[in-house]
Structures are given as C-alpha cells and as structure tokens.
Amino acid sequence: MANSDGSIRLFGRFARVTALAALGAILILILILSPAGVFAQSASSTRLSRPSTPHVLSVSETSTRISLPAASAAPVRLSTGGLFDAFRQSPVPPATSRPQPKQTIFSGASVSALFPVKRLQMLQGRDLVVLVDKSSSMRTMDAPGGLSRWDWTARELSTLSGQLGRIPDTRLDVIFFDSGTRKYTGVKLNALPSIYADNSPSGGTDVARAMREELENLVARQSQGGAVRPRPMLMAVITDGAPSSSRALKDLIIDTTRKLSSPAQLKITFLQVGSENQGNRLLPELDHGLVQEGAAFDIVKSRTFADLIRSGLVNALIDAVS
C-alpha cells in the first residue's frame, strides 16, 4: 500500500512538471509570433525590444513590413500605433521640379554693357516719342522668349527707358493707340509697370490719328522761330499690322515734311512686331516711296520684326538718327 501511495505522488509531480513545461512552450511560442513580443513601445519613447530568442530583422525601404528569417513564421505587419506609424501619418511629399521664376519684363538697364554711352549720346537733346500699338492682335504669342507682342514691346521699352537714364537731356513720351490714344509724358523706368497695368490690347490700329497731334505740335513749335530752336523729335511707331488707313498715314507724313525747314527736325521709324503680311508690305512704301509721292524729305526708316529682334529697340532708334 505504501508503494502504491508513492507511485501516485510521483505520477502527480510528473504531471504538474509536464503541464508547466507545456505552458512554458506555449508562452514562448506566443512571444515569438506576437507583434507585441517583437516591438515594445512605451508612452514616453519609442524603442525596439528583442525577444528572448534573437532574430535578424530587416526593414524594407518601401513597405512597413518586418521580415523574420526563413525558418520563422510568415512576415508580421505592425499594429496600429507601431514604430513606423508616425511616418505614415506624415508622408514625405513626392519630389517635384522647382517652379521657374516668371521672366522679368521691366528689367531696365540690365544689358547696359551692350550700349556704350558714346553711342547712346546720339539720342541726347531729342524728344523721343514712342507710339505703341495696343490693338487686339498685340496679344498674339509669337515674340521671342514665349512672350506676346505686347509683353515683348514692354520689355524693349523698359530697356530703352533704363538706358536713357544714363544720359542727360533726353525725354521719353509714350503714346498707346488703338482706335483712340493715351499719352504719358516724361516716362521713367519705375513708372512703366503701372503704365502697362493701366493699358491692355483692344480695338483697331489708327496710326495716323495717334501721330497727327504730335506732328502738328512739332510744326507749330518750329514755325514760332525765336532765339532758342525747338528740340528735334525722334518718333518711333511700334505696330503689328497695317493701319486703318494707309493713305491717310502717307498723306500726313508727306504734308508734315513740306512744313519743315530741315529733315533734321524730325525722324520717324516704323518698327514691325509680329509677321502680319499687310504691315510688311506697307513698310517699304513708307521707307522708300514717299519722296516719289511728293514728300519734301526722306525722314522715314523702317524695320521688320526679324531685324528688330536682332537689333533691339535701342539700337533701332539710334540707327534712325545716325
């Protein structure tokens, strides 16, 4: 009987040990497979905790997955609130190209090295009157640098104004014209942005009307005489097409030359912007044909858009008086 009792007690101890061993194996297996066994995160800091059995961990650059060795169980995903959740909440924006700055139109005297002062002085002592076409077609985007004809003209006018600031005794008046006119006197570089903000392309191309008042005033000053002679005028007409009436324009110029005592008192240069065929046909007639039609002097020069692109507005005006 005693032997029987001892056997029972021995069997009971063995069963308890076996149960504990099995429970321990289950706990170890849970620790290995559970995400909480791989990563432990406290409320105050985020850190990695290794399980009791070492494993080699590898983190993919493009996915928040943790891969265990091949002999281990399948890859395990992180739970919400895991180590890499902060990166998912604040993703890095995709790389984009930096936007290019908009081209500065009113750059002024940024190319001063191209215009020696001695050459600029050929404009000294003159009244410069620049007539700018603001008809609807000036919106056409066919000028260099991806600019419209209107913006390209603004850039050239800005360069002219900046260069004139380098020499004394010059004055620049700007007249915008379509079916009507708007005049700005004594224009300086810093005033051009606001001037252009007040104007935009619209309407037709009445060049003769825009020129008439200026030429009549010049003739009136010349006829007054006196000890002080009026300043000579250089008029530039920047336009992209044929005028509303080419006959009226020719007659105005011819009549004006007959009232001048010298061709040095007035020079007119027509500058084409864009590639309108009607404008291209009219330019040679104004440049070379007015004397044959009765003009007293040849005071007109002209440039096609291709020529104007190569020379720029400043050189075109200097060439008009040289």
C-alpha positions, 0 to 999 in steps of 0.5 A: 500500500505504501508503494502504491501511495508513492507511485501516485505522488510521483505520477502527480509531480510528473504531471504538474512538471509536464503541464508547466513545461507545456505552458512554458512552450506555449508562452514562448511560442506566443512571444515569438509570433506576437507583434507585441513580443517583437516591438515594445513601445512605451508612452514616453519613447519609442524603442525596439525590444528583442525577444528572448530568442534573437532574430535578424530583422530587416526593414524594407525601404518601401513597405512597413513590413518586418521580415523574420528569417526563413525558418520563422513564421510568415512576415508580421505587419505592425499594429496600429500605433507601431514604430513606423506609424508616425511616418505614415501619418506624415508622408514625405511629399513626392519630389517635384521640379522647382517652379521657374521664376516668371521672366522679368519684363521691366528689367531696365538697364540690365544689358547696359554693357551692350550700349556704350554711352558714346553711342547712346549720346546720339539720342541726347537733346531729342524728344523721343516719342514712342507710339505703341500699338495696343490693338487686339492682335498685340496679344498674339504669342509669337515674340521671342522668349514665349512672350506676346507682342505686347509683353515683348514691346514692354520689355524693349521699352523698359530697356530703352527707358533704363538706358536713357537714364544714363544720359542727360537731356533726353525725354521719353513720351509714350503714346498707346493707340488703338482706335483712340490714344493715351499719352504719358509724358516724361516716362521713367523706368519705375513708372512703366509697370503701372503704365502697362497695368493701366493699358491692355490690347483692344480695338483697331490700329489708327496710326495716323490719328495717334501721330497727327497731334504730335506732328502738328505740335512739332510744326507749330513749335518750329514755325514760332522761330525765336532765339532758342530752336525747338528740340528735334523729335525722334518718333518711333511707331511700334505696330503689328499690322497695317493701319486703318488707313494707309493713305491717310498715314502717307498723306500726313507724313508727306504734308508734315515734311513740306512744313519743315525747314530741315529733315533734321527736325524730325525722324520717324521709324516704323518698327514691325512686331509680329509677321502680319503680311499687310504691315510688311508690305506697307513698310517699304512704301513708307521707307522708300516711296514717299519722296516719289509721292511728293514728300519734301524729305526722306525722314522715314526708316523702317524695320521688320520684326526679324531685324528688330529682334536682332537689333533691339529697340535701342539700337533701332532708334539710334540707327534712325538718327545716325 
